[in-house]
Amino acid sequence: MKNRLRVLRAEKNWTQAELAELVGVSRQAIMAVENGKYDPALPLAFRLARAFGKTVEEVFVWDEPASLTPGGQHFEKEG
Amino acid sequence: MCRGHTPLITRNSIEPISTLLIVLCFATAIDIGAGWLLGRPGFEPHTRIVFALLPIPANLVLVGLIVRSIRNLDEFLRHVHLEAIAIAFLLTGLAVFVYGYLEKARAVRALNMGTVWIFMTLFYGIGYVIAARHYR
């Protein structure tokens, strides 16, 4: 899963620590999410999105495997 | 705090480390005290049992504080600590297993069970460093 956290945070001119405090997690958590090392659970994803005034889909982009897209292997088998 | 914003949640995420350290020191002092009393002659058997059980209450408080600290961690830190605990658990198992065989081979002396706790603490530290680096 990809995310736009770093870009959105830069737009707001917030530090990682400030964003972490705003959503109630550690700075390490924000760093791990920004670096794509950790995918947050839904409650944190919603809190992050809400902090930027965005929807979850505007902040997090699901990197869908080809097999799960229409026309991919998974769908072809079902068809 | 971010300018012009109020936090979405206000709960403090981590137990103050000072509370844990104070209770840890207190529990350790009782552990050492109980050990010292048990090493002295002249006590009745039932008194010695009381001395042996003396460390339990303070250590139970310590366990409760640690569990509460873990529950107050955010989801990411819980993830890191879970990996650290898993690494510590498995490496301690491996160390005890290997030591047991070395003991059978008469290459080492019988294992003092107290050292298992030291192994666990050491491997927990190693596990934490590995897990924290992985998510950096």
gemmi code that builds the backbone of each chain (N, CA, C; Angstrom):
import gemmi

chains = {
    "A": [
        ("MET", (0.848, -1.199, 0.000), (0.000, 0.000, 0.000), (0.884, 1.250, 0.000)),
        ("LYS", (0.557, 2.169, -0.892), (1.311, 3.429, -0.940), (0.524, 4.507, -0.207)),
        ("ASN", (1.219, 5.568, 0.185), (0.497, 6.668, 0.846), (1.132, 8.013, 0.511)),
        ("ARG", (0.347, 9.067, 0.706), (0.793, 10.432, 0.390), (1.082, 11.217, 1.669)),
        ("LEU", (1.369, 10.487, 2.724), (1.512, 11.115, 4.040), (2.614, 12.183, 4.068)),
        ("ARG", (3.758, 11.842, 3.487), (4.901, 12.773, 3.535), (4.570, 14.078, 2.790)),
        ("VAL", (3.915, 13.927, 1.639), (3.555, 15.106, 0.820), (2.535, 15.962, 1.563)),
        ("LEU", (1.514, 15.305, 2.098), (0.447, 16.044, 2.800), (0.999, 16.738, 4.044)),
        ("ARG", (1.913, 16.049, 4.717), (2.505, 16.630, 5.925), (3.356, 17.846, 5.567)),
        ("ALA", (4.080, 17.740, 4.450), (4.916, 18.870, 4.000), (4.028, 20.063, 3.630)),
        ("GLU", (2.889, 19.773, 3.001), (1.960, 20.853, 2.630), (1.467, 21.612, 3.859)),
        ("LYS", (1.235, 20.866, 4.935), (0.764, 21.476, 6.187), (1.912, 22.058, 7.009)),
        ("ASN", (3.141, 21.723, 6.585), (4.343, 22.168, 7.304), (4.368, 21.627, 8.740)),
        ("TRP", (3.981, 20.368, 8.876), (3.988, 19.717, 10.178), (5.223, 18.839, 10.289)),
        ("THR", (5.746, 18.700, 11.484), (6.818, 17.726, 11.707), (6.163, 16.366, 11.964)),
        ("GLN", (6.987, 15.305, 11.907), (6.465, 13.957, 12.212), (5.936, 13.913, 13.645)),
        ("ALA", (6.654, 14.582, 14.539), (6.254, 14.575, 15.955), (4.904, 15.270, 16.145)),
        ("GLU", (4.694, 16.360, 15.421), (3.420, 17.087, 15.532), (2.258, 16.241, 15.020)),
        ("LEU", (2.474, 15.600, 13.873), (1.419, 14.740, 13.332), (1.162, 13.565, 14.268)),
        ("ALA", (2.250, 13.014, 14.804), (2.119, 11.877, 15.734), (1.278, 12.265, 16.948)),
        ("GLU", (1.532, 13.449, 17.474), (0.775, 13.904, 18.645), (-0.691, 14.138, 18.293)),
        ("LEU", (-0.906, 14.668, 17.102), (-2.267, 14.967, 16.659), (-3.132, 13.707, 16.565)),
        ("VAL", (-2.525, 12.616, 16.046), (-3.300, 11.386, 15.873), (-3.090, 10.390, 17.018)),
        ("GLY", (-2.243, 10.748, 17.975), (-2.091, 9.924, 19.174), (-1.250, 8.684, 19.015)),
        ("VAL", (-0.184, 8.781, 18.195), (0.748, 7.650, 18.079), (2.169, 8.154, 18.276)),
        ("SER", (3.132, 7.222, 18.223), (4.536, 7.614, 18.384), (5.068, 8.173, 17.067)),
        ("ARG", (6.160, 8.924, 17.165), (6.792, 9.460, 15.950), (7.328, 8.322, 15.075)),
        ("GLN", (7.781, 7.228, 15.748), (8.274, 6.071, 14.993), (7.187, 5.498, 14.085)),
        ("ALA", (5.934, 5.529, 14.587), (4.815, 4.998, 13.800), (4.631, 5.821, 12.532)),
        ("ILE", (4.680, 7.143, 12.673), (4.516, 8.023, 11.511), (5.650, 7.793, 10.515)),
        ("MET", (6.868, 7.669, 11.043), (8.033, 7.450, 10.191), (7.893, 6.137, 9.415)),
        ("ALA", (7.450, 5.075, 10.118), (7.311, 3.767, 9.473), (6.230, 3.793, 8.392)),
        ("VAL", (5.132, 4.502, 8.665), (4.049, 4.592, 7.667), (4.538, 5.389, 6.462)),
        ("GLU", (5.189, 6.509, 6.719), (5.687, 7.356, 5.615), (6.677, 6.601, 4.728)),
        ("ASN", (7.513, 5.792, 5.356), (8.520, 5.043, 4.591), (7.942, 3.800, 3.927)),
        ("GLY", (6.661, 3.561, 4.132), (6.019, 2.398, 3.525), (6.414, 1.090, 4.178)),
        ("LYS", (6.976, 1.172, 5.386), (7.411, -0.041, 6.087), (6.275, -0.638, 6.905)),
        ("TYR", (5.268, 0.160, 7.181), (4.178, -0.317, 8.031), (2.846, 0.227, 7.515)),
        ("ASP", (1.899, -0.671, 7.323), (0.551, -0.269, 6.903), (-0.324, -0.151, 8.142)),
        ("PRO", (-0.882, 1.025, 8.396), (-1.674, 1.193, 9.621), (-3.007, 0.454, 9.555)),
        ("ALA", (-3.545, 0.143, 10.719), (-4.889, -0.448, 10.795), (-5.906, 0.647, 10.482)),
        ("LEU", (-7.129, 0.239, 10.224), (-8.162, 1.191, 9.784), (-8.355, 2.395, 10.719)),
        ("PRO", (-8.444, 2.189, 12.058), (-8.663, 3.365, 12.915), (-7.569, 4.431, 12.761)),
        ("LEU", (-6.310, 3.993, 12.670), (-5.223, 4.955, 12.512), (-5.262, 5.586, 11.120)),
        ("ALA", (-5.580, 4.775, 10.132), (-5.688, 5.309, 8.762), (-6.758, 6.397, 8.703)),
        ("PHE", (-7.881, 6.170, 9.353), (-8.957, 7.176, 9.382), (-8.511, 8.420, 10.140)),
        ("ARG", (-7.822, 8.217, 11.260), (-7.369, 9.372, 12.046), (-6.388, 10.223, 11.244)),
        ("LEU", (-5.475, 9.536, 10.519), (-4.503, 10.261, 9.698), (-5.207, 11.046, 8.598)),
        ("ALA", (-6.139, 10.379, 7.941), (-6.875, 11.048, 6.863), (-7.657, 12.241, 7.405)),
        ("ARG", (-8.284, 12.049, 8.543), (-9.079, 13.129, 9.148), (-8.195, 14.315, 9.544)),
        ("ALA", (-6.960, 14.003, 9.982), (-6.034, 15.077, 10.376), (-5.734, 16.002, 9.196)),
        ("PHE", (-5.733, 15.432, 7.987), (-5.467, 16.246, 6.787), (-6.757, 16.725, 6.118)),
        ("GLY", (-7.889, 16.371, 6.695), (-9.161, 16.752, 6.099), (-9.424, 16.020, 4.788)),
        ("LYS", (-8.919, 14.803, 4.692), (-9.060, 14.003, 3.461), (-9.776, 12.700, 3.763)),
        ("THR", (-10.136, 11.987, 2.711), (-10.677, 10.641, 2.887), (-9.498, 9.661, 2.928)),
        ("VAL", (-9.767, 8.456, 3.404), (-8.697, 7.442, 3.476), (-8.129, 7.168, 2.089)),
        ("GLU", (-9.006, 7.132, 1.088), (-8.560, 6.841, -0.283), (-7.667, 7.946, -0.851)),
        ("GLU", (-7.825, 9.154, -0.329), (-6.988, 10.257, -0.810), (-5.591, 10.218, -0.187)),
        ("VAL", (-5.479, 9.540, 0.932), (-4.183, 9.458, 1.618), (-3.483, 8.141, 1.304)),
        ("PHE", (-4.254, 7.058, 1.329), (-3.670, 5.729, 1.103), (-4.145, 5.169, -0.241)),
        ("VAL", (-3.178, 4.643, -0.982), (-3.493, 4.092, -2.307), (-3.200, 2.600, -2.283)),
        ("TRP", (-4.239, 1.824, -2.466), (-4.076, 0.365, -2.463), (-3.382, -0.078, -3.736)),
        ("ASP", (-2.219, -0.697, -3.567), (-1.410, -1.172, -4.681), (-1.902, -2.566, -5.042)),
        ("GLU", (-2.927, -2.614, -5.881), (-3.618, -3.884, -6.131), (-2.785, -4.843, -6.974)),
        ("PRO", (-2.635, -6.112, -6.510), (-1.918, -7.089, -7.330), (-2.681, -7.342, -8.637)),
        ("ALA", (-1.930, -7.604, -9.704), (-2.540, -7.797, -11.024), (-3.573, -8.914, -11.016)),
        ("SER", (-3.341, -9.954, -10.204), (-4.238, -11.113, -10.182), (-5.617, -10.770, -9.633)),
        ("LEU", (-5.718, -9.642, -8.903), (-6.998, -9.284, -8.304), (-7.734, -8.192, -9.086)),
        ("THR", (-7.123, -7.728, -10.162), (-7.782, -6.698, -10.963), (-8.651, -7.367, -12.022)),
        ("PRO", (-9.704, -6.693, -12.485), (-10.531, -7.276, -13.551), (-9.643, -7.608, -14.754)),
        ("GLY", (-9.782, -8.818, -15.259), (-8.927, -9.248, -16.363), (-7.704, -9.997, -15.871)),
        ("GLY", (-7.444, -9.909, -14.555), (-6.305, -10.626, -13.968), (-6.633, -12.104, -13.813)),
        ("GLN", (-5.650, -12.867, -13.344), (-5.771, -14.326, -13.238), (-6.949, -14.751, -12.368)),
        ("HIS", (-7.100, -14.069, -11.199), (-8.147, -14.423, -10.249), (-9.525, -14.284, -10.889)),
        ("PHE", (-9.728, -13.172, -11.617), (-11.027, -12.924, -12.239), (-11.254, -13.860, -13.421)),
        ("GLU", (-10.176, -14.163, -14.153), (-10.300, -15.051, -15.300), (-10.751, -16.436, -14.872)),
        ("LYS", (-10.222, -16.906, -13.735), (-10.593, -18.245, -13.242), (-12.074, -18.292, -12.916)),
        ("GLU", (-12.555, -17.190, -12.282), (-13.986, -17.153, -11.901), (-14.870, -17.088, -13.126)),
        ("GLY", (-14.385, -16.333, -14.135), (-15.167, -16.155, -15.370), (-15.188, -17.464, -16.123)),
    ],
    "B": [
        ("MET", (2.139, 20.222, 19.630), (0.845, 20.033, 18.975), (0.792, 20.870, 17.693)),
        ("CYS", (0.054, 20.392, 16.697), (-0.042, 21.116, 15.440), (-0.771, 22.432, 15.648)),
        ("ARG", (-0.301, 23.431, 14.929), (-0.865, 24.761, 15.127), (-2.352, 24.783, 14.780)),
        ("GLY", (-3.140, 25.275, 15.717), (-4.569, 25.453, 15.459), (-5.372, 24.172, 15.468)),
        ("HIS", (-4.773, 23.059, 15.839), (-5.496, 21.788, 15.858), (-5.505, 21.211, 17.271)),
        ("THR", (-6.571, 20.514, 17.582), (-6.601, 19.777, 18.841), (-6.351, 18.311, 18.524)),
        ("PRO", (-5.651, 17.597, 19.399), (-5.373, 16.191, 19.120), (-6.664, 15.392, 18.929)),
        ("LEU", (-6.614, 14.433, 17.991), (-7.790, 13.603, 17.735), (-8.004, 12.625, 18.889)),
        ("ILE", (-6.926, 12.219, 19.508), (-7.044, 11.460, 20.755), (-6.073, 12.061, 21.761)),
        ("THR", (-6.419, 11.996, 23.002), (-5.612, 12.680, 24.004), (-4.914, 11.731, 24.973)),
        ("ARG", (-5.188, 10.415, 24.855), (-4.616, 9.471, 25.807), (-3.097, 9.437, 25.695)),
        ("ASN", (-2.446, 9.456, 26.838), (-0.991, 9.329, 26.847), (-0.637, 7.927, 26.376)),
        ("SER", (0.288, 7.824, 25.422), (0.505, 6.525, 24.789), (1.461, 5.611, 25.549)),
        ("ILE", (2.288, 6.162, 26.412), (3.293, 5.323, 27.075), (3.272, 5.556, 28.587)),
        ("GLU", (3.328, 4.462, 29.331), (3.426, 4.529, 30.797), (4.705, 5.266, 31.164)),
        ("PRO", (4.654, 6.199, 32.130), (5.900, 6.869, 32.517), (6.943, 5.848, 32.958)),
        ("ILE", (8.114, 5.934, 32.338), (9.173, 4.952, 32.589), (9.641, 5.038, 34.047)),
        ("SER", (9.496, 6.239, 34.654), (9.956, 6.416, 36.033), (9.153, 5.524, 36.988)),
        ("THR", (7.846, 5.399, 36.759), (7.007, 4.538, 37.607), (7.505, 3.097, 37.537)),
        ("LEU", (7.759, 2.651, 36.295), (8.236, 1.278, 36.112), (9.580, 1.066, 36.810)),
        ("LEU", (10.473, 2.042, 36.671), (11.812, 1.901, 37.271), (11.736, 1.867, 38.794)),
        ("ILE", (10.866, 2.695, 39.370), (10.718, 2.725, 40.838), (10.221, 1.372, 41.337)),
        ("VAL", (9.176, 0.851, 40.673), (8.617, -0.448, 41.094), (9.634, -1.566, 40.857)),
        ("LEU", (10.378, -1.465, 39.733), (11.404, -2.472, 39.439), (12.479, -2.486, 40.530)),
        ("CYS", (12.924, -1.296, 40.926), (13.954, -1.199, 41.985), (13.413, -1.763, 43.302)),
        ("PHE", (12.161, -1.421, 43.603), (11.520, -1.895, 44.836), (11.421, -3.428, 44.822)),
        ("ALA", (10.956, -3.973, 43.707), (10.795, -5.429, 43.585), (12.149, -6.127, 43.677)),
        ("THR", (13.159, -5.534, 43.021), (14.502, -6.129, 43.057), (15.057, -6.115, 44.473)),
        ("ALA", (14.822, -5.007, 45.187), (15.303, -4.903, 46.575), (14.662, -6.003, 47.438)),
        ("ILE", (13.369, -6.238, 47.243), (12.685, -7.295, 48.004), (13.240, -8.674, 47.617)),
        ("ASP", (13.486, -8.866, 46.292), (14.064, -10.136, 45.817), (15.408, -10.400, 46.518)),
        ("ILE", (16.254, -9.378, 46.515), (17.587, -9.516, 47.120), (17.456, -9.734, 48.633)),
        ("GLY", (16.540, -8.975, 49.245), (16.308, -9.104, 50.689), (15.839, -10.503, 51.061)),
        ("ALA", (14.907, -11.026, 50.253), (14.390, -12.374, 50.523), (15.504, -13.407, 50.379)),
        ("GLY", (16.326, -13.239, 49.339), (17.460, -14.141, 49.111), (18.445, -14.097, 50.264)),
        ("TRP", (18.677, -12.877, 50.761), (19.620, -12.706, 51.881), (19.074, -13.376, 53.144)),
        ("LEU", (17.782, -13.194, 53.409), (17.160, -13.813, 54.587), (17.187, -15.332, 54.492)),
        ("LEU", (16.922, -15.848, 53.275), (16.915, -17.304, 53.088), (18.326, -17.893, 53.246)),
        ("GLY", (19.341, -17.078, 53.016), (20.727, -17.547, 53.153), (21.199, -17.591, 54.604)),
        ("ARG", (20.403, -17.013, 55.496), (20.801, -16.975, 56.914), (20.184, -18.150, 57.679)),
        ("PRO", (20.944, -18.736, 58.582), (20.395, -19.846, 59.363), (19.546, -19.330, 60.534)),
        ("GLY", (18.836, -20.240, 61.170), (18.141, -19.901, 62.411), (16.676, -19.574, 62.270)),
        ("PHE", (16.122, -19.682, 61.084), (14.692, -19.408, 60.921), (13.906, -20.714, 60.860)),
        ("GLU", (12.665, -20.650, 61.353), (11.770, -21.812, 61.293), (11.402, -22.102, 59.833)),
        ("PRO", (11.081, -23.375, 59.515), (10.734, -23.708, 58.115), (9.569, -22.871, 57.569)),
        ("HIS", (8.521, -22.651, 58.400), (7.385, -21.893, 57.868), (7.750, -20.421, 57.638)),
        ("THR", (8.679, -19.909, 58.450), (9.164, -18.527, 58.260), (9.948, -18.428, 56.953)),
        ("ARG", (10.704, -19.468, 56.666), (11.491, -19.492, 55.421), (10.575, -19.512, 54.204)),
        ("ILE", (9.434, -20.199, 54.338), (8.460, -20.214, 53.226), (7.919, -18.800, 53.003)),
        ("VAL", (7.646, -18.104, 54.104), (7.161, -16.711, 54.003), (8.209, -15.848, 53.294)),
        ("PHE", (9.471, -16.021, 53.659), (10.561, -15.267, 53.003), (10.609, -15.590, 51.509)),
        ("ALA", (10.438, -16.885, 51.207), (10.513, -17.320, 49.800), (9.391, -16.693, 48.968)),
        ("LEU", (8.231, -16.490, 49.596), (7.086, -15.948, 48.858), (7.003, -14.416, 48.924)),
        ("LEU", (7.884, -13.836, 49.694), (7.881, -12.382, 49.895), (7.956, -11.566, 48.593)),
        ("PRO", (8.750, -11.992, 47.600), (8.873, -11.170, 46.371), (7.609, -11.148, 45.492)),
        ("ILE", (6.658, -12.053, 45.737), (5.519, -12.185, 44.812), (4.707, -10.890, 44.660)),
        ("PRO", (4.217, -10.251, 45.750), (3.353, -9.074, 45.552), (3.983, -7.963, 44.716)),
        ("ALA", (5.210, -7.580, 45.036), (5.857, -6.484, 44.296), (6.066, -6.865, 42.833)),
        ("ASN", (6.404, -8.144, 42.607), (6.621, -8.574, 41.227), (5.315, -8.650, 40.455)),
        ("LEU", (4.212, -8.972, 41.148), (2.904, -8.969, 40.482), (2.498, -7.540, 40.090)),
        ("VAL", (2.821, -6.583, 40.948), (2.558, -5.171, 40.614), (3.361, -4.784, 39.372)),
        ("LEU", (4.607, -5.252, 39.325), (5.471, -4.973, 38.168), (4.872, -5.572, 36.892)),
        ("VAL", (4.405, -6.810, 36.996), (3.777, -7.468, 35.838), (2.571, -6.644, 35.373)),
        ("GLY", (1.735, -6.218, 36.342), (0.544, -5.420, 36.008), (0.911, -4.123, 35.307)),
        ("LEU", (1.959, -3.452, 35.799), (2.390, -2.189, 35.185), (2.897, -2.404, 33.765)),
        ("ILE", (3.644, -3.493, 33.569), (4.187, -3.770, 32.227), (3.045, -4.081, 31.254)),
        ("VAL", (2.080, -4.885, 31.708), (0.931, -5.205, 30.849), (0.165, -3.924, 30.496)),
        ("ARG", (-0.014, -3.049, 31.492), (-0.716, -1.785, 31.240), (0.058, -0.909, 30.255)),
        ("SER", (1.381, -0.924, 30.386), (2.218, -0.157, 29.453), (2.051, -0.672, 28.035)),
        ("ILE", (2.040, -2.002, 27.891), (1.899, -2.595, 26.554), (0.533, -2.234, 25.963)),
        ("ARG", (-0.504, -2.255, 26.797), (-1.847, -1.914, 26.310), (-1.944, -0.449, 25.894)),
        ("ASN", (-1.118, 0.400, 26.490), (-1.151, 1.825, 26.149), (-0.258, 2.185, 24.962)),
        ("LEU", (0.513, 1.214, 24.472), (1.358, 1.504, 23.314), (0.493, 1.659, 22.077)),
        ("ASP", (0.977, 2.408, 21.104), (0.220, 2.504, 19.852), (0.419, 1.217, 19.050)),
        ("GLU", (-0.387, 1.055, 18.013), (-0.398, -0.210, 17.268), (0.963, -0.538, 16.658)),
        ("PHE", (1.695, 0.486, 16.212), (2.998, 0.229, 15.602), (4.002, -0.296, 16.633)),
        ("LEU", (4.059, 0.369, 17.798), (5.014, -0.062, 18.826), (4.664, -1.450, 19.358)),
        ("ARG", (3.353, -1.743, 19.417), (2.949, -3.102, 19.816), (3.491, -4.125, 18.830)),
        ("HIS", (3.435, -3.760, 17.554), (3.942, -4.609, 16.490), (5.438, -4.883, 16.692)),
        ("VAL", (6.186, -3.823, 16.967), (7.636, -3.935, 17.168), (7.931, -4.801, 18.398)),
        ("HIS", (7.209, -4.524, 19.502), (7.460, -5.288, 20.734), (7.048, -6.754, 20.587)),
        ("LEU", (5.988, -7.003, 19.808), (5.585, -8.396, 19.560), (6.714, -9.146, 18.860)),
        ("GLU", (7.310, -8.512, 17.845), (8.432, -9.145, 17.145), (9.609, -9.362, 18.083)),
        ("ALA", (9.876, -8.358, 18.937), (10.988, -8.473, 19.887), (10.758, -9.642, 20.848)),
        ("ILE", (9.511, -9.766, 21.335), (9.187, -10.853, 22.267), (9.295, -12.209, 21.560)),
        ("ALA", (8.821, -12.265, 20.310), (8.896, -13.520, 19.549), (10.356, -13.929, 19.353)),
        ("ILE", (11.195, -12.960, 18.982), (12.626, -13.241, 18.787), (13.256, -13.696, 20.105)),
        ("ALA", (12.925, -12.996, 21.205), (13.478, -13.351, 22.513), (13.039, -14.753, 22.930)),
        ("PHE", (11.771, -15.058, 22.725), (11.219, -16.368, 23.092), (11.939, -17.485, 22.325)),
        ("LEU", (12.060, -17.299, 21.010), (12.663, -18.347, 20.180), (14.161, -18.496, 20.437)),
        ("LEU", (14.861, -17.367, 20.564), (16.313, -17.446, 20.812), (16.609, -18.021, 22.192)),
        ("THR", (15.764, -17.697, 23.187), (15.954, -18.268, 24.525), (15.749, -19.783, 24.470)),
        ("GLY", (14.704, -20.191, 23.758), (14.443, -21.632, 23.575), (15.630, -22.316, 22.933)),
        ("LEU", (16.164, -21.700, 21.897), (17.322, -22.264, 21.187), (18.539, -22.343, 22.109)),
        ("ALA", (18.762, -21.267, 22.873), (19.921, -21.226, 23.776), (19.819, -22.318, 24.846)),
        ("VAL", (18.611, -22.466, 25.418), (18.413, -23.479, 26.461), (18.566, -24.882, 25.875)),
        ("PHE", (18.057, -25.064, 24.655), (18.146, -26.346, 23.957), (19.620, -26.725, 23.722)),
        ("VAL", (20.375, -25.774, 23.180), (21.793, -26.018, 22.890), (22.554, -26.269, 24.197)),
        ("TYR", (22.228, -25.452, 25.215), (22.915, -25.600, 26.505), (22.639, -26.981, 27.114)),
        ("GLY", (21.392, -27.433, 26.955), (21.014, -28.759, 27.463), (21.851, -29.864, 26.848)),
        ("TYR", (22.095, -29.748, 25.531), (22.913, -30.757, 24.854), (24.377, -30.657, 25.268)),
        ("LEU", (24.857, -29.412, 25.437), (26.244, -29.227, 25.904), (26.406, -29.809, 27.311)),
        ("GLU", (25.321, -29.690, 28.097), (25.332, -30.241, 29.456), (25.419, -31.767, 29.404)),
        ("LYS", (24.655, -32.363, 28.473), (24.701, -33.825, 28.304), (26.080, -34.274, 27.825)),
        ("ALA", (26.706, -33.419, 27.026), (28.056, -33.741, 26.531), (29.116, -33.458, 27.591)),
        ("ARG", (28.647, -32.988, 28.755), (29.525, -32.644, 29.888), (30.537, -31.543, 29.523)),
        ("ALA", (30.119, -30.700, 28.603), (30.997, -29.596, 28.206), (30.783, -28.383, 29.106)),
        ("VAL", (29.596, -28.317, 29.733), (29.292, -27.179, 30.621), (28.656, -27.697, 31.913)),
        ("ARG", (28.614, -26.794, 32.898), (27.992, -27.169, 34.176), (26.472, -27.068, 34.064)),
        ("ALA", (25.762, -27.595, 35.073), (24.297, -27.543, 35.075), (23.813, -26.101, 35.011)),
        ("LEU", (22.723, -25.886, 34.255), (22.208, -24.532, 34.028), (21.498, -24.000, 35.270)),
        ("ASN", (21.909, -22.810, 35.666), (21.205, -22.106, 36.742), (19.975, -21.446, 36.116)),
        ("MET", (18.773, -21.789, 36.603), (17.534, -21.299, 35.988), (17.431, -19.773, 36.009)),
        ("GLY", (18.125, -19.161, 36.967), (18.107, -17.698, 37.041), (18.729, -17.047, 35.810)),
        ("THR", (19.651, -17.765, 35.157), (20.312, -17.187, 33.987), (19.376, -17.156, 32.773)),
        ("VAL", (18.316, -17.984, 32.800), (17.347, -17.977, 31.691), (16.719, -16.586, 31.569)),
        ("TRP", (16.432, -15.970, 32.703), (15.849, -14.627, 32.710), (16.816, -13.622, 32.076)),
        ("ILE", (18.116, -13.806, 32.366), (19.119, -12.914, 31.771), (19.166, -13.112, 30.254)),
        ("PHE", (19.119, -14.382, 29.820), (19.070, -14.690, 28.382), (17.883, -13.995, 27.736)),
        ("MET", (16.700, -14.126, 28.371), (15.472, -13.545, 27.812), (15.599, -12.041, 27.673)),
        ("THR", (16.126, -11.387, 28.696), (16.277, -9.929, 28.668), (17.245, -9.510, 27.559)),
        ("LEU", (18.362, -10.235, 27.478), (19.368, -9.937, 26.456), (18.781, -10.115, 25.052)),
        ("PHE", (18.111, -11.244, 24.844), (17.542, -11.518, 23.522), (16.372, -10.580, 23.201)),
        ("TYR", (15.668, -10.126, 24.238), (14.594, -9.153, 24.017), (15.192, -7.844, 23.477)),
        ("GLY", (16.308, -7.435, 24.066), (16.995, -6.225, 23.598), (17.432, -6.379, 22.149)),
        ("ILE", (18.014, -7.543, 21.839), (18.458, -7.807, 20.461), (17.246, -7.805, 19.525)),
        ("GLY", (16.176, -8.470, 19.962), (14.945, -8.538, 19.161), (14.358, -7.169, 18.897)),
        ("TYR", (14.404, -6.319, 19.908), (13.850, -4.967, 19.750), (14.653, -4.173, 18.717)),
        ("VAL", (15.977, -4.299, 18.793), (16.834, -3.580, 17.830), (16.553, -4.079, 16.413)),
        ("ILE", (16.445, -5.406, 16.249), (16.178, -5.988, 14.925), (14.835, -5.481, 14.393)),
        ("ALA", (13.797, -5.555, 15.238), (12.446, -5.154, 14.797), (12.388, -3.655, 14.491)),
        ("ALA", (12.995, -2.850, 15.353), (12.965, -1.394, 15.151), (13.701, -1.013, 13.865)),
        ("ARG", (14.815, -1.678, 13.591), (15.576, -1.384, 12.364), (14.794, -1.801, 11.128)),
        ("HIS", (14.064, -2.904, 11.251), (13.283, -3.410, 10.117), (12.237, -2.392, 9.655)),
        ("TYR", (11.628, -1.691, 10.598), (10.549, -0.751, 10.247), (11.036, 0.680, 10.092)),
        ("ARG", (12.360, 0.906, 10.147), (12.868, 2.271, 10.057), (12.838, 2.762, 8.609)),
    ],
}
model = gemmi.Model(1)
for chain_id, residues in chains.items():
    chain = gemmi.Chain(chain_id)
    for i, (resn, *xyz) in enumerate(residues, 1):
        res = gemmi.Residue()
        res.name, res.seqid = resn, gemmi.SeqId(i, " ")
        for name, pos in zip(("N", "CA", "C"), xyz):
            atom = gemmi.Atom()
            atom.name, atom.element = name, gemmi.Element(name[0])
            atom.pos, atom.b_iso = gemmi.Position(*pos), 0.0
            res.add_atom(atom)
        chain.add_residue(res)
    model.add_chain(chain)
structure = gemmi.Structure()
structure.add_model(model)
structure.setup_entities()
